[in-house]
Amino acid sequence: MLILLAEERNNTAANKLLKIIEEPPEKTFFLLVAQSTAEILPTILSRTQLIKINKIPDEVLTNYLLDKYPEKEDTVRGITRLEDGNFLSAVNLIESDEQNKIYFDHFVKWMRFTYSLKIPELLDWIPQMAEMGREKQKDFLIFCLRMIKENYHMNRKVTEIIRMSPEEEEFSQRFHNFVNSANIEDLHRLISEAVSQIGMNANPRILFLDLSTRIYQQLRKPVVQ
Protein backbone atom coordinates (compact mmCIF):
# COMPACT_ATOMS: atom_id res chain seq x y z
CA MET A 1 0.00 0.00 0.00
CA LEU A 2 1.42 3.35 -1.11
CA ILE A 3 0.41 6.30 1.10
CA LEU A 4 1.34 9.70 -0.31
CA LEU A 5 1.68 12.84 1.85
CA ALA A 6 1.68 10.72 4.99
CA GLU A 7 2.35 13.79 7.11
CA GLU A 8 -1.01 15.30 6.13
CA ARG A 9 -3.24 12.62 7.71
CA ASN A 10 -5.51 13.99 10.42
CA ASN A 11 -5.40 12.50 13.93
CA THR A 12 -8.24 10.07 13.31
CA ALA A 13 -6.69 8.73 10.11
CA ALA A 14 -3.20 8.63 11.67
CA ASN A 15 -4.42 6.58 14.65
CA LYS A 16 -6.22 4.12 12.37
CA LEU A 17 -3.08 3.88 10.25
CA LEU A 18 -1.05 3.16 13.38
CA LYS A 19 -3.40 0.33 14.33
CA ILE A 20 -3.11 -1.40 10.94
CA ILE A 21 0.67 -0.93 10.86
CA GLU A 22 0.89 -2.57 14.28
CA GLU A 23 -1.21 -5.52 13.07
CA PRO A 24 -0.74 -5.63 9.28
CA PRO A 25 -2.45 -8.16 7.01
CA GLU A 26 -0.24 -11.01 5.87
CA LYS A 27 2.30 -10.23 3.09
CA THR A 28 1.52 -6.50 3.17
CA PHE A 29 4.03 -3.66 2.87
CA PHE A 30 3.25 -0.04 3.65
CA LEU A 31 5.21 2.66 1.81
CA LEU A 32 4.68 6.07 3.42
CA VAL A 33 5.88 8.99 1.30
CA ALA A 34 6.35 12.37 3.00
CA GLN A 35 8.19 15.63 2.42
CA SER A 36 8.88 15.92 6.15
CA THR A 37 8.72 13.52 9.07
CA ALA A 38 8.13 16.27 11.64
CA GLU A 39 4.32 16.02 11.48
CA ILE A 40 4.05 12.22 11.39
CA LEU A 41 2.99 10.62 14.66
CA PRO A 42 6.12 9.46 16.54
CA THR A 43 4.41 6.12 17.20
CA ILE A 44 4.02 5.61 13.44
CA LEU A 45 7.54 6.81 12.71
CA SER A 46 9.04 4.42 15.25
CA ARG A 47 7.53 1.49 13.36
CA THR A 48 9.00 2.46 9.98
CA GLN A 49 12.35 2.20 8.30
CA LEU A 50 13.32 5.74 7.27
CA ILE A 51 14.84 6.14 3.80
CA LYS A 52 15.77 9.70 2.84
CA ILE A 53 15.71 10.52 -0.89
CA ASN A 54 17.64 13.61 -1.92
CA LYS A 55 16.80 15.77 -4.91
CA ILE A 56 18.11 14.63 -8.29
CA PRO A 57 21.45 16.36 -9.04
CA ASP A 58 21.21 18.84 -11.93
CA GLU A 59 23.81 16.93 -13.96
CA VAL A 60 21.95 13.61 -13.63
CA LEU A 61 18.60 15.21 -14.48
CA THR A 62 20.10 17.05 -17.46
CA ASN A 63 21.70 13.93 -18.91
CA TYR A 64 18.47 11.94 -18.56
CA LEU A 65 16.37 14.66 -20.18
CA LEU A 66 18.88 15.13 -23.02
CA ASP A 67 18.55 11.41 -23.79
CA LYS A 68 14.76 11.70 -23.71
CA TYR A 69 14.53 15.01 -25.63
CA PRO A 70 17.73 15.25 -27.75
CA GLU A 71 16.13 17.81 -30.08
CA LYS A 72 15.49 20.27 -27.21
CA GLU A 73 18.97 20.73 -25.73
CA ASP A 74 18.68 24.46 -25.02
CA THR A 75 15.24 24.00 -23.45
CA VAL A 76 16.43 21.08 -21.31
CA ARG A 77 19.43 22.97 -19.92
CA GLY A 78 17.31 25.99 -19.04
CA ILE A 79 14.54 23.96 -17.41
CA THR A 80 17.00 21.85 -15.40
CA ARG A 81 18.26 25.05 -13.74
CA LEU A 82 14.68 26.21 -13.28
CA GLU A 83 13.31 23.08 -11.61
CA ASP A 84 16.09 22.34 -9.12
CA GLY A 85 15.86 18.54 -9.24
CA ASN A 86 12.09 18.21 -9.70
CA PHE A 87 11.82 15.49 -12.37
CA LEU A 88 8.06 15.52 -13.02
CA SER A 89 7.85 19.28 -13.15
CA ALA A 90 10.82 19.43 -15.54
CA VAL A 91 9.18 16.92 -17.90
CA ASN A 92 5.88 18.83 -17.78
CA LEU A 93 7.66 22.09 -18.57
CA ILE A 94 9.53 20.60 -21.51
CA GLU A 95 6.37 19.11 -22.94
CA SER A 96 4.57 22.45 -22.54
CA ASP A 97 7.58 24.49 -23.63
CA GLU A 98 5.80 26.27 -26.47
CA GLN A 99 3.06 27.51 -24.14
CA ASN A 100 5.63 28.80 -21.64
CA LYS A 101 7.39 30.71 -24.42
CA ILE A 102 4.07 32.30 -25.32
CA TYR A 103 3.53 33.30 -21.68
CA PHE A 104 7.04 34.73 -21.47
CA ASP A 105 6.55 36.79 -24.66
CA HIS A 106 3.28 38.15 -23.24
CA PHE A 107 4.93 38.93 -19.90
CA VAL A 108 7.71 40.93 -21.60
CA LYS A 109 5.21 42.91 -23.68
CA TRP A 110 2.94 43.51 -20.72
CA MET A 111 5.70 44.80 -18.46
CA ARG A 112 7.09 47.07 -21.17
CA PHE A 113 3.70 48.51 -22.05
CA THR A 114 2.76 48.86 -18.37
CA TYR A 115 5.97 50.46 -17.15
CA SER A 116 5.60 53.24 -19.73
CA LEU A 117 1.78 53.17 -19.46
CA LYS A 118 1.40 52.85 -23.23
CA ILE A 119 -2.38 52.83 -23.31
CA PRO A 120 -2.83 52.21 -27.09
CA GLU A 121 -0.44 49.23 -26.93
CA LEU A 122 -2.18 47.89 -23.82
CA LEU A 123 -5.58 48.22 -25.51
CA ASP A 124 -4.23 46.16 -28.42
CA TRP A 125 -2.67 43.56 -26.11
CA ILE A 126 -5.53 43.05 -23.64
CA PRO A 127 -7.95 41.51 -26.20
CA GLN A 128 -5.32 38.84 -26.90
CA MET A 129 -5.44 37.89 -23.24
CA ALA A 130 -9.24 37.98 -23.18
CA GLU A 131 -9.35 35.44 -26.04
CA MET A 132 -7.08 32.96 -24.22
CA GLY A 133 -9.80 31.48 -22.05
CA ARG A 134 -9.95 31.59 -18.26
CA GLU A 135 -7.68 28.64 -17.50
CA LYS A 136 -4.86 29.99 -19.66
CA GLN A 137 -5.39 33.48 -18.22
CA LYS A 138 -4.88 32.03 -14.73
CA ASP A 139 -1.86 30.00 -15.89
CA PHE A 140 -0.37 33.15 -17.42
CA LEU A 141 -0.80 35.13 -14.19
CA ILE A 142 0.75 32.29 -12.18
CA PHE A 143 3.68 32.41 -14.61
CA CYS A 144 3.87 36.18 -13.93
CA LEU A 145 3.98 35.53 -10.19
CA ARG A 146 7.00 33.29 -10.67
CA MET A 147 8.75 35.89 -12.81
CA ILE A 148 8.08 38.60 -10.22
CA LYS A 149 9.47 36.38 -7.47
CA GLU A 150 12.60 35.49 -9.45
CA ASN A 151 13.26 39.12 -10.32
CA TYR A 152 12.99 40.04 -6.65
CA HIS A 153 15.57 37.36 -5.84
CA MET A 154 17.81 38.80 -8.54
CA ASN A 155 17.34 42.30 -7.13
CA ARG A 156 18.32 41.01 -3.68
CA LYS A 157 21.28 39.15 -5.23
CA VAL A 158 20.08 35.81 -3.86
CA THR A 159 21.49 34.11 -6.94
CA GLU A 160 21.70 30.60 -5.50
CA ILE A 161 17.90 30.16 -5.53
CA ILE A 162 17.15 31.86 -8.87
CA ARG A 163 15.55 29.47 -11.36
CA MET A 164 15.07 31.03 -14.79
CA SER A 165 15.59 30.00 -18.39
CA PRO A 166 18.35 31.82 -20.31
CA GLU A 167 15.75 33.99 -22.11
CA GLU A 168 14.02 34.89 -18.85
CA GLU A 169 17.31 35.70 -17.19
CA GLU A 170 18.40 37.92 -20.09
CA PHE A 171 15.21 39.99 -19.83
CA SER A 172 15.46 40.09 -16.04
CA GLN A 173 18.95 41.58 -16.12
CA ARG A 174 17.19 44.87 -16.88
CA PHE A 175 13.77 44.30 -15.35
CA HIS A 176 14.82 43.17 -11.86
CA ASN A 177 15.64 46.75 -10.82
CA PHE A 178 11.91 47.51 -10.80
CA VAL A 179 10.95 44.64 -8.46
CA ASN A 180 12.14 45.49 -4.97
CA SER A 181 11.32 45.65 -1.28
CA ALA A 182 9.02 48.63 -1.84
CA ASN A 183 6.61 46.82 -4.16
CA ILE A 184 7.13 43.03 -4.02
CA GLU A 185 4.30 42.39 -1.54
CA ASP A 186 1.81 44.57 -3.42
CA LEU A 187 2.77 43.12 -6.82
CA HIS A 188 2.28 39.60 -5.49
CA ARG A 189 -1.04 40.52 -3.87
CA LEU A 190 -2.42 42.26 -6.98
CA ILE A 191 -1.62 39.39 -9.33
CA SER A 192 -2.80 36.73 -6.85
CA GLU A 193 -6.10 38.58 -6.44
CA ALA A 194 -6.45 38.70 -10.24
CA VAL A 195 -6.07 34.91 -10.39
CA SER A 196 -8.94 34.56 -7.92
CA GLN A 197 -11.08 37.13 -9.74
CA ILE A 198 -10.71 35.30 -13.04
CA GLY A 199 -11.88 32.17 -11.25
CA MET A 200 -14.98 34.15 -10.21
CA ASN A 201 -15.73 35.11 -13.84
CA ALA A 202 -14.41 38.67 -13.78
CA ASN A 203 -14.43 40.45 -17.14
CA PRO A 204 -10.85 39.87 -18.40
CA ARG A 205 -10.70 43.11 -20.42
CA ILE A 206 -11.60 45.24 -17.42
CA LEU A 207 -9.45 43.14 -15.09
CA PHE A 208 -6.25 43.34 -17.15
CA LEU A 209 -6.65 47.07 -17.81
CA ASP A 210 -7.20 47.81 -14.12
CA LEU A 211 -4.36 45.46 -13.13
CA SER A 212 -2.03 47.16 -15.61
CA THR A 213 -2.59 50.60 -14.10
CA ARG A 214 -2.06 49.23 -10.58
CA ILE A 215 1.15 47.45 -11.60
CA TYR A 216 2.32 50.68 -13.27
CA GLN A 217 1.98 52.44 -9.92
CA GLN A 218 3.97 49.73 -8.17
CA LEU A 219 6.78 49.61 -10.74
CA ARG A 220 7.16 53.38 -10.42
CA LYS A 221 7.16 53.33 -6.63
CA PRO A 222 10.43 54.73 -5.21
CA VAL A 223 12.54 52.47 -3.03
CA VAL A 224 12.71 53.68 0.57
CA GLN A 225 16.34 53.83 1.65
N, C-alpha and C positions, 0 to 999 in steps of 0.2 A: 504494500500500500504506500503510495507516494502522497505525502502531505505537504503542500506548498504553503509558504508564509506561516510556518508553524508558530511564530511568535505573535500572530494576530488572533489566535483563538481566544474567545472569552473564557471566563473562569469555569462556566458550566461545561463547555466543550473540552477545556483543558483537563478538568477532573475526570471526565468520561474517557478521554484519551489515556490518561494515566492508568485508569483501571484496566483498559484493554491491553496496554503495554505490559502491565504487571502479570496479566493472565492471557497471553496471546493465543489465538487459535493455532493449531498444529501447522508447521511448515509455513509460517507467515513472517515476513520481514516488513518492518516499518522504516521508511526513509523520510525523515523530517528535514525539509529544506527551509532555511531561515537566513535573513540578512544579518541578524544579530541574535545572540543567545541571551541577551540581558533580560528580555521580557518573557522567556520561556520558564515555566514553573521549575524550580530547582529539583523537585522530586521527579519530574520528567527527564530533565537534563542528566540527572545522576544515573538514569537507566539507559543512556545512549552512549554510543561511541562517537566522539566528536571528530569530524574530518573537516578541516578548514580548506577552502578552495580559493586561492588568490585570483585576482583578475588576470586575464590573458595578456602576456607581454605584447607590446606594440609590434615588435619584430615578428613574433609568431603569428599574430592576427594578420599582419600585412602579407606575409608569405602565403598563408592559407587563402586569403581573399584574392591575391594575384593569380593563384592557381585556378581559382573558381571563376574569376572575371578577368582573364588576361587582356581583354580589349579595353579595360577601363583602368589602366594603371594610375593615371593622374587622380581620378576620382577615388580609387582605393586608398592611395597614400594620404589624401586629404581627410577622408572619412575616418581612417585609422587614428589620426591625431585627434579628430573631433570626438570619437566615441570612447576613448580611454579604456579599452579592453572589453567593451560591451559587444559581444559577438552578434546577438540577434538584432540589436539596434543598428549595428554597422551594415548587416545584410539588408535590412529594411531600407536604410538610407540609400544604399547603392542601387537597389531595385526601384527606388522612387527618385533617382537622381535628377531626372529631367524636371519633375515637379518642384524639387528643391531649388533648381536653377531658376525656374520661373519665379518662385517666391523671392529669391535673392534679387533678381532683376527688378521686381516690383518694390522691394524694400529700398533699394538704392534710389530709384526714381522718386518714391514717396518722400524719403528724407531730404532729397535735394529740392524737390518742389516745396516741401513744408518749411525747411529752414529759411528759404527766401520768400516764403508765402506767395508763390506764383499761382495766383488764383486761376487764370485761364488753363494752365497746365494741370492743376489739380482737378478742375472741372472736366477735363478730357480724360484724366486717369481714373477718377472715381467710378464712372460707368463700367469700366473694365472689371473693377472689383465687384460691383453689384451683379454682374453677369456670371461670376464664378460659382454661385451657389453657396448656401450657408455653411456647409461643412468645410469647404475649401477656404471660405473667408475666415473661419475660426482657425483652421490649420495655418493660414498665412499669419494671423495675429500671434499665434503661439510661436511661429518662426521668428517674428519680430521681437517677442519677449526674449528669446535666446540671444538674438543679435544685440539687443540693448544690454543684457547681462554681460556678454562677452566684451563689449566695448567698455563697460564700466571696469571690468577686470584689467583691460589693457590700460585704461586711464590711471588705474591705481598701481600699475606695473606688477600685477600679480600674474606674471607670465606662465608660471608652472601649471596653472589650472585653466589656461585659455585653450579652448577647443574650437578652432575655426578652419575652414577649408582655405587653400591659398588665395582664392578669389575674395573670400570674405575678409581675410586678414589684410589683403591689399587695400580694399576699400576702407577698412577700419583704421588703417594707419593715419588717415585724415579725419575720419568721423569721430574717433574715440574722444577727442578733445571736448566734444559737446555733450558727452554723457558723464556726469560727475556727481559728487556728493550733494550738490545743490538740487539736482533734479531726478536722480535715479529712482527714489521711492515714488514720486509722482508719475514718472513715465511708466513704471511698472503697474501702478494702480490704474492709470487711465486705460492702458491696453488690456489689462485683465478684465476691467469692467466692460470694455467693448466686446470681449469674448462672450461674457455672460449675456450682454444685451442682444447680441446676434442670436444666441440660443433662445431668447425670448421674443424673437421675430421683429427686432427693431428694423426700421427702414435703413438699408445699407448705405444709400446715397447720403441721407442726412447724417447717419452715424459717422461715416468716414470724413465728411466735410467738417463736422463739429470736432472730431478727434484730431484732425489735421491742425486746426487753429489752436487747440489746447497743447498739442505737442510743439507747435511753433513757439508758444509762450515758454515752454519748459526748456527747449533748446537754446533760447535766447536769455535764459535766466543767468545772471552773473554768479560766479562762484564766490561764496563768502570766505574770506581769508581768515 
